[in-house]
Amino acid sequence: MAILIHNCTALLMDGAGTVLENAFVAVDGAKIVSVGTGRPAGPFDQEIDGRGGVLMPGLVNCHTHVPMTLLRGYGDGHDLQDWLNNYIFPKEDRLDARAVRAGAALGLAEMIASGTTTIADMYYFCDGIAQECVAAGVNLNLARGTTVFTSGFDFETYPACVELRELTDRWHGYNGGQVLVDASIHGEYTSGPALWESVAAYAREKGLGMHVHVSETRSEQAACLERWGKTPIQVLDQYGVWDVRAIAAHCVWTTPEDWALMARKGISAIHNPASNLKLGSGVAPVPAMQKAGVNVALGTDGVSSNNSHDMFEAVKLAAILHNGVQHDPLAVLAPDAVRMATVNGAKALGRKSGQIAPGYDADLILVDFSRVNLIPCHDVYSNLAYAAHGSDVTMNMARGRVIYKDGDFLTIDIERVRREVAGYAVPLLFGAQQ
């Protein structure tokens, strides 16, 4: 389908930071084919009036556990280990494939309405997550989080590793790359060398990325140093975990030595500011990582530890948090934070998106700059980083397909999702009285 978007200001997210007024952006199929200030030759199957708003690349949420939307607000007020072991894990043990699909669909609706076009998800019952993402139209980097707490691990027979191989065969590269499968090690503290080495070898063999939790808490970092005399980044490197495109979620307690290794290996750090603050885990050293040459992108983490999938909230936190911590108003600037959610995220996930340029994926959103919270506009980047909310998004296009417009979900039956969540998934986890 050929689509022309016009009457808008386009934030190209190119190296020059171009803000193109009176822009015309043409899309053909899943790709952007032209960008300029003159109307391109048609015909077009559809024209979208930007109504003076800002057209920008869709937001890339690089670390999610999207079915955990079902646990929004549950178990608040506890540190990470207490929260996980005594609240989250017992409820997750009750999950089934139907409940996971319901939670995933609810989380996807929230993200779509607030401007996200691509997610990197780590969870289980992964077929259902893939099915919901494909139906909704969202791009997905899918990772089956793998833990091992028993001896006698065998990659050929261990259920999570069997599932990884099946997911790769079924989903990797699906629909022209809408779904990419990433290998995953949940974390250093939930597994051991036999898993690390075998999963890393499989990722190299199949050309998969890697998705790992890294150095989220002080206690995790200290325990790893006690076990191995090395940080999680360093010990996992010994087993080849970082020899593929890789994302390391959190990175709160990483060290200068870690950052040098990450820059050398091309490991992207996924900053989850809301989740890390809410759980009291700390603040990732983002300015220092960036100075060391590490690609830093953004994630919301699970709604269970954030309560929101709104990536604009993550952008604002990333834009202001480090200025306060560093006592430096220049530590992270507005364009830096917007890049984390677009260009940097696309790079982290191995996707040709995050920019508005010919040949890039047509993952685009419109933000209504006539909203009272966005008036006046002295600087587009400033408004997006400090003043915009997900609710200001009026159009979401993923892979050239409009999936949300003016408050209407075009690919999700939101009433069915509400029924599934309230009538099945929540009672399954919490009992009928909930």
C-alpha positions, 0 to 999 in steps of 0.5 A, spaced: 500 500 500 502 506 498 501 512 503 503 519 503 503 523 510 503 530 509 502 537 513 507 535 518 514 536 521 518 530 521 523 529 526 528 525 521 533 522 527 539 523 522 546 524 524 544 532 523 538 532 528 534 534 522 527 537 523 523 538 517 518 542 516 512 542 511 514 535 510 512 529 505 513 522 507 512 517 502 511 509 504 510 503 499 509 497 503 513 496 509 518 501 507 519 509 507 521 511 499 521 518 500 522 524 504 522 531 502 518 538 502 515 537 495 509 533 494 512 526 491 509 523 484 503 519 486 498 516 486 497 514 493 492 509 496 491 513 502 493 520 504 494 521 512 494 529 514 498 530 519 494 536 522 501 540 523 503 535 528 510 532 529 512 525 525 517 521 528 520 514 528 516 509 532 519 508 539 523 502 540 522 498 547 528 494 548 526 490 554 519 488 556 516 482 559 509 484 556 505 479 559 506 481 566 501 487 565 497 482 569 501 484 575 501 491 574 501 494 582 501 487 585 507 486 590 509 494 591 513 496 596 518 490 596 526 489 594 527 486 588 529 479 591 523 479 596 518 481 590 520 476 585 521 470 590 514 472 594 510 475 590 511 475 582 514 468 581 508 464 585 503 468 581 507 466 574 507 459 576 499 459 575 500 462 568 498 458 562 498 460 555 491 463 554 493 468 560 499 470 557 496 471 551 491 476 554 496 479 558 501 480 552 495 483 548 493 488 553 500 490 554 501 491 546 495 495 546 498 500 551 504 500 548 501 501 541 497 507 543 503 511 546 507 510 540 511 504 541 512 500 534 518 495 536 519 491 542 524 486 545 520 481 550 523 476 554 518 471 557 515 464 556 509 461 553 513 465 547 508 462 541 502 466 544 506 472 545 509 472 537 502 471 535 499 477 539 505 481 536 504 479 529 496 480 529 497 487 532 502 489 527 508 490 532 515 488 531 518 483 536 525 481 538 522 474 542 527 471 547 525 465 551 528 467 558 532 461 560 534 459 567 537 453 570 537 451 578 538 443 577 544 439 575 545 435 569 543 440 564 543 438 557 542 443 551 539 438 547 533 436 552 532 442 557 525 444 556 527 451 555 532 450 550 528 445 546 523 451 546 528 456 543 530 451 537 523 451 536 521 458 536 527 459 532 525 454 526 518 457 527 519 465 528 526 467 526 525 472 520 517 471 520 514 476 515 520 479 512 523 480 519 517 482 523 519 477 528 526 476 530 528 471 535 534 472 540 537 467 544 536 469 552 540 467 558 536 470 564 542 472 568 548 470 571 545 469 578 540 464 575 544 459 571 551 457 570 556 455 565 553 449 561 547 453 559 551 460 557 556 456 553 551 452 549 546 458 548 552 462 546 554 457 541 547 456 538 546 463 537 552 464 533 550 458 529 543 461 527 545 468 527 541 470 533 542 476 538 542 475 545 538 478 551 540 478 558 539 481 565 546 484 567 548 487 574 541 490 576 542 490 583 548 491 588 547 484 591 547 481 584 553 484 582 557 482 589 555 475 589 557 474 582 564 477 584 564 473 590 563 467 585 567 468 580 572 474 581 569 478 575 562 482 574 557 478 570 559 482 563 566 479 564 564 472 566 559 471 561 564 474 556 568 468 558 563 463 555 562 467 548 555 470 550 557 477 547 560 474 541 553 476 537 549 482 537 547 483 544 543 487 549 544 487 556 538 490 560 539 494 566 547 495 567 546 499 574 552 496 577 557 495 571 564 498 571 568 502 567 572 495 565 565 493 563 563 499 559 570 498 555 568 491 554 561 493 552 564 498 547 569 493 544 564 487 543 558 492 541 553 490 547 548 495 547 546 497 554 538 497 556 536 503 561 530 502 565 530 508 569 523 507 572 523 500 574 530 501 577 528 507 581 521 503 583 525 497 586 530 501 589 536 498 584 539 504 583 541 508 577 545 506 571 551 510 569 548 512 562 553 518 561 559 514 563 557 508 558 555 513 553 562 517 553 565 510 553 562 508 547 556 504 549 550 504 545 544 506 550 537 504 549 531 504 553 526 499 556 520 499 560 521 493 563 515 489 565 509 493 568 509 489 574 516 493 576 514 500 572 506 500 572 507 503 565 509 501 558 509 509 556 516 510 553 515 517 553 515 517 560 522 513 560 524 518 555 523 524 560 526 520 566 532 518 561 533 526 560 532 528 567 535 523 572 542 523 570 542 531 570 540 530 577 545 525 579 551 528 576 549 535 578 550 537 571 544 539 566 548 537 560 549 530 562 543 528 558 540 532 553 533 532 550 536 529 543 540 524 547 534 521 550 530 521 544 535 518 540 535 512 546 528 511 544 529 511 537 535 510 533 539 507 539 534 502 540 533 500 533 541 499 533 540 495 539 535 490 536 538 489 529 533 493 525 533 498 520 528 503 523 529 509 528 530 514 522 525 517 517 529 516 511 528 512 504 529 505 505 528 504 512 522 501 515 516 505 515 515 505 523 512 512 524 508 515 529 504 522 529 504 526 535 499 532 536 503 538 538 496 542 538 495 539 545 496 544 551 502 540 554 506 541 548 504 549 546 508 553 545 514 549 541 520 553 541 524 546 540 521 539 538 526 535 541 525 539 548 517 538 547 518 530 546 523 529 551 520 533 557 513 535 555 510 529 551 505 524 554 504 517 550 497 520 550 499 525 545 500 520 540 494 520 534 497 515 529 501 509 530 504 506 523 508 499 524 511 496 517 507 501 513 501 499 516 496 504 520 495 500 527 492 505 531 489 512 529 485 517 533 484 513 539 482 507 535 485 500 535 485 498 528 488 491 529 486 489 536 479 488 539 480 491 545 473 489 548 475 482 547 482 483 551 478 486 556 474 481 557 480 476 557 484 479 562 478 480 567 474 474 566 480 469 565 487 471 566 486 475 573 482 470 576 487 465 574 492 468 578 488 471 583 482 468 584 475 469 582 474 475 588 479 479 584 
